[in-house]
Amino acid sequence: MRLVRIWLIYLVRGLLGRRRFIGVTPPFLRRQWIFDRRQRRWLRFTIRDGDDWVQIEHIFLNEGFELSATGRADQMGALYGRILEQRGTPLIVDLGANIGLASRYFREVFPGAELVAVEPDAGNCAIARHNLPAGATLLEAAISSHSGQGRLVVTGRNCGFQVRPDADGTIPFTTVPDILDQAVGCIPFLIKIDIEGFEETLFASNTDWIDCFPILLIELHEWMLPRRRVARHFLSAMASREREFMHFDGYVVSLACAM
């Protein structure tokens, strides 16, 4: 009932206000419909339960990745436009894609972008295939600073998976340079990272790829893994670069000063 009340609040606000996305189906339905007021069209999603619906709430109804609060939305839009004008393809990479909702949001905001989503959990990938936009690439793998194998450790429900390195594991590791090598003809534009603490490994080495992406969004998980200092490598990597550092709604936004 709590989620239903939250949904009703968003529905009323959406109908009476100017929110871009209006969720018209209650959270207990597997098939979800959202109306995009700006594009005047319907978006359909598949979810499993209330945990998945909370992702819809955060990403679409609350627009948790909306970047106007950075004060640089015009510059981001101008950069995106320049890439398209030069007949390039902006590349958006979603690391820790879960069921594909963030990827879908970014495609709605930047419809001309190429999209690569990386998610290690097979169950999440199965749902993501329903939610990802046409043409998106889904890699069933874990992101790391190096190649190798790993395994999943279940710590909660849908969003509670962590990757652990394991030579005998069944989860392949991929790297951001690998993704860039395969995205022929694309110009790195935005990368989103939500990998449940594995940022400790991702930023431990081989971080030159950071300079390729003018927009970087990441959720840090110090709160989830106390005393592990899982953010230390990320913070060190950012400190040595000409980038701005902001915090919005649980996510850190890092923007290249020159954009």
LINPEUR-V128202 format. One record per pair of residues at least 6 apart in sequence whose ideal C-beta (glycine too) atoms are under 6 Angstrom apart, sorted by sequence separation. I is the first residue (numbers start at 1). J is the second residue. D is the distance in Angstrom with one decimal. If there is no record, write none. Layout:
BEGIN
i->I j->J d->D
i->I j->J d->D
END
This chain:
BEGIN
i->47 j->53 d->5.5
i->58 j->64 d->4.6
i->67 j->73 d->5.5
i->97 j->103 d->5.5
i->119 j->125 d->5.3
i->132 j->138 d->6.0
i->25 j->32 d->5.0
i->35 j->42 d->5.8
i->36 j->43 d->5.9
i->83 j->90 d->4.8
i->155 j->162 d->5.7
i->246 j->253 d->4.6
i->14 j->22 d->3.5
i->25 j->33 d->5.0
i->94 j->102 d->5.5
i->107 j->115 d->5.7
i->142 j->150 d->5.2
i->24 j->33 d->5.3
i->33 j->42 d->5.8
i->34 j->43 d->4.6
i->94 j->103 d->4.5
i->152 j->161 d->5.1
i->153 j->162 d->4.8
i->221 j->230 d->5.6
i->222 j->231 d->5.3
i->245 j->254 d->5.8
i->80 j->90 d->5.6
i->128 j->138 d->5.9
i->23 j->34 d->5.2
i->33 j->44 d->5.8
i->153 j->164 d->5.4
i->220 j->231 d->4.5
i->243 j->254 d->4.9
i->244 j->255 d->4.6
i->103 j->115 d->5.5
i->10 j->23 d->5.9
i->21 j->34 d->5.2
i->22 j->35 d->4.5
i->32 j->45 d->4.3
i->150 j->163 d->4.7
i->151 j->164 d->5.6
i->243 j->256 d->5.6
i->92 j->106 d->4.9
i->103 j->117 d->4.5
i->150 j->164 d->5.9
i->21 j->36 d->6.0
i->32 j->47 d->5.7
i->125 j->140 d->4.8
i->150 j->165 d->5.2
i->151 j->166 d->4.4
i->242 j->257 d->4.6
i->150 j->166 d->5.4
i->238 j->254 d->5.9
i->20 j->37 d->5.4
i->20 j->38 d->5.1
i->149 j->167 d->5.9
i->151 j->169 d->3.6
i->7 j->26 d->5.6
i->150 j->169 d->4.6
i->7 j->27 d->5.3
i->97 j->117 d->3.7
i->149 j->169 d->4.4
i->92 j->113 d->4.7
i->115 j->136 d->4.1
i->116 j->137 d->4.7
i->117 j->138 d->5.0
i->118 j->139 d->4.7
i->142 j->163 d->4.4
i->150 j->171 d->4.6
i->4 j->26 d->5.7
i->97 j->119 d->4.2
i->120 j->142 d->4.1
i->191 j->213 d->4.5
i->27 j->50 d->5.8
i->90 j->113 d->4.3
i->91 j->114 d->5.1
i->92 j->115 d->5.2
i->93 j->116 d->5.0
i->94 j->117 d->4.4
i->95 j->118 d->5.0
i->118 j->141 d->5.9
i->3 j->27 d->4.3
i->188 j->212 d->4.0
i->197 j->221 d->4.2
i->89 j->114 d->4.9
i->99 j->124 d->5.4
i->118 j->143 d->5.2
i->148 j->173 d->4.5
i->188 j->213 d->4.8
i->190 j->215 d->4.2
i->191 j->216 d->5.3
i->192 j->217 d->4.5
i->193 j->218 d->4.2
i->194 j->219 d->4.5
i->27 j->53 d->3.8
i->34 j->60 d->5.6
i->98 j->124 d->5.3
i->107 j->133 d->4.4
i->147 j->173 d->5.5
i->104 j->131 d->5.6
i->84 j->112 d->5.2
i->99 j->127 d->4.2
i->100 j->128 d->3.5
i->197 j->225 d->4.9
i->99 j->128 d->5.0
i->103 j->132 d->5.7
i->104 j->133 d->5.8
i->142 j->171 d->5.1
i->144 j->173 d->4.1
i->204 j->233 d->4.9
i->80 j->110 d->5.8
i->200 j->230 d->3.9
i->203 j->233 d->3.8
i->207 j->237 d->4.8
i->97 j->128 d->5.9
i->100 j->131 d->3.8
i->141 j->172 d->4.8
i->142 j->173 d->5.4
i->203 j->234 d->4.4
i->219 j->250 d->6.0
i->99 j->131 d->5.7
i->100 j->132 d->4.3
i->177 j->209 d->5.7
i->219 j->251 d->5.4
i->141 j->174 d->4.6
i->176 j->209 d->4.2
i->197 j->230 d->4.9
i->162 j->196 d->4.8
i->203 j->237 d->5.2
i->217 j->251 d->5.3
i->218 j->252 d->5.1
i->162 j->197 d->5.8
i->163 j->198 d->5.0
i->199 j->234 d->5.5
i->217 j->253 d->5.5
i->23 j->61 d->5.3
i->216 j->254 d->4.2
i->21 j->60 d->4.3
i->65 j->105 d->5.9
i->121 j->161 d->5.0
i->59 j->101 d->4.8
i->214 j->256 d->4.2
i->59 j->102 d->5.6
i->120 j->163 d->5.7
i->214 j->259 d->4.8
i->55 j->101 d->5.0
i->59 j->105 d->5.1
i->3 j->50 d->5.2
i->52 j->99 d->5.8
i->95 j->143 d->4.6
i->10 j->61 d->4.5
i->120 j->171 d->4.9
i->145 j->201 d->5.9
i->144 j->201 d->5.6
i->145 j->202 d->5.5
i->143 j->202 d->6.0
i->145 j->204 d->5.4
i->145 j->205 d->4.9
i->145 j->206 d->4.7
i->116 j->179 d->5.6
i->114 j->186 d->4.9
i->46 j->127 d->5.7
i->46 j->130 d->4.0
i->45 j->131 d->5.2
i->93 j->179 d->6.0
i->102 j->192 d->5.8
i->91 j->183 d->5.2
i->91 j->186 d->3.8
i->89 j->186 d->4.7
i->90 j->187 d->5.8
i->91 j->188 d->5.0
i->92 j->189 d->6.0
i->91 j->189 d->5.6
i->92 j->190 d->4.7
i->93 j->191 d->4.5
i->94 j->192 d->5.1
i->95 j->193 d->4.6
i->96 j->194 d->4.0
i->88 j->187 d->4.5
i->90 j->189 d->3.8
i->96 j->195 d->4.2
i->95 j->195 d->5.8
i->83 j->187 d->5.0
i->51 j->157 d->5.2
i->52 j->158 d->5.9
i->51 j->158 d->4.4
i->70 j->246 d->5.8
i->69 j->248 d->5.7
i->79 j->259 d->5.4
i->70 j->253 d->5.9
i->72 j->255 d->6.0
i->75 j->259 d->4.9
i->64 j->249 d->5.0
END
